[in-house]
Amino acid sequence: MSATDPGGWRDSLEDIEAGVLLEAIHRHYGFDFREYSPASMRRRLAKRREDEGLATLSQLQDLVLHDETAMERLLLDLSINVTSMFRDPGFYRAFRTHVVPLLRTYPYFRIWDAGCSTGEEAYSLAILLHEEGLLERARIYATDMNDAVLERARSGIFPLEQMKEHTANYVRAGGTAAFSDYYLARYGGALFHRYLSEQIVFARHNLVTDGAFNEFHVVICRNVMIYFDANLQARVHGLFHDSLVRRGVLALGAKENLRFTPFEDRYEDLDRTWRIYRRRT
Amino acid sequence: MTEFHHPEPAVVCIGASWGGVEALKQVLSDLPGDLAAAICIVLHRAEDDERERLAQVLRRNSDLKVCEPDDKQPLHAGTAYIAPSGYHLLVDDGHVSLSADDRVRWARPSIDVLFESVAVSRGDEAIVVVLTGANDDGARGARAVHDAGGTVLVQDPDEAERREMPDATIAMTEVDAVLPLDELAQAIVRHVTGVVAG
């Protein structure tokens, strides 16, 4: 494969411009997107370029290097994960079945929700743990590289128009109460109760450039690494493995598979369908 | 322009919407199990919890291997990869990539996303097929494939269950052939043979 470099970037003008842009962002702002998967990255950059009304990625580079607010908009495009509460209800059913019994054996446990975006997953976990009587024993570290999405997550306010979808997911996820018990319709949004977020720490952490910061009983990282290339995925899996306690639990997105990483042999299946794994040692 | 060898294997991308299950069944059952290309498929459908159901249906009458791939799953000739519900399917070098990004013009998986990814990743070796459907998804992607020198095949709108999607592609770009469903598999094999022979 002569001129196809290892990351899958091409020698086309667009790909050259994309490479220069990502290099410049890394050197100027410290955010490292150079090992993101090219196929999705091309789309996301093209969308930002179009939304800014620009003709080329070189023009986008000029803009984001000299205008921090433009960089913030690009960062949102590159870091927001479209998600909903209890997305993949089957995952939460599997979590109740396979992970909750393990958590009951700990007097106190830590969960890392890596790449939490606007917080829907962290709140879903808090609700689930509350219903299982485990929330007081839990500390959920919900991290993201983007301060803007963390601020939204911390507010505990979610768009009211999304509650219908969240409620449907919640019911299918095996929720045992009425979903509307968990929030108040306020300020044009749904404000979730304080006791849910009291056990959540929202903090900035970049999976690409930051290292391990604590030891966890469960690491959840769903649909975040699908945007990474294989090398970066392997590195982040190393970080997760190092961050897990002995026999700790790793949960990935429904279409993410340890089989395509060097860490396949380090885990055993807890739930094959929903990609919940347990450290062998 | 720098010349380069396209990564293995050759890839055929198929998009279908309304009426697509029956159309796909026929095309996949007509294709030989030793096809020298991987096939990537987007069929519009409701987002749900069900895993693998569509792959099971399509596997039944086909000599190809049919799967619903995970992210970064390697591409192999003779295998069909069905976009999972709720994810975009993209073609990277030797593997597929999935994305949970927003819907593109109301669709996730989106045919345009798949076609545009193969236009970049396979260039003039890209082969795409637009089947029945009641919207215009795939038309922009087909234009990208045509502009990259690739091949665009379209199901004959007159015999498609819904003609809007084939019509939209024909209106948007120059296409290489407009064919009835029962001639599409032969045409795919012919174009794959051309690509593999270089």
Interface residues (C-beta under 8 A of the other chain):
Chain A: M1 S2 A3 T4 G8 R10 D11 S12 D15 S37 P38 A39 S40 R42 R43 R44 N81 V82 T83 D88 P89 G90 R172 N223 M225 I226 Y227 A230 Q233 G253 A254 K255 E256 N257 R259 F260 T273
Chain B: T2 E3 F4 H5 H6 P7 D49 R51 P69 D70 D71 K72 Q73 P74 P84 Y87 L90 V91 D92 D93 H95 S97 L98 S99 A100 D101 D102 V113 E116 S117 V120 S121
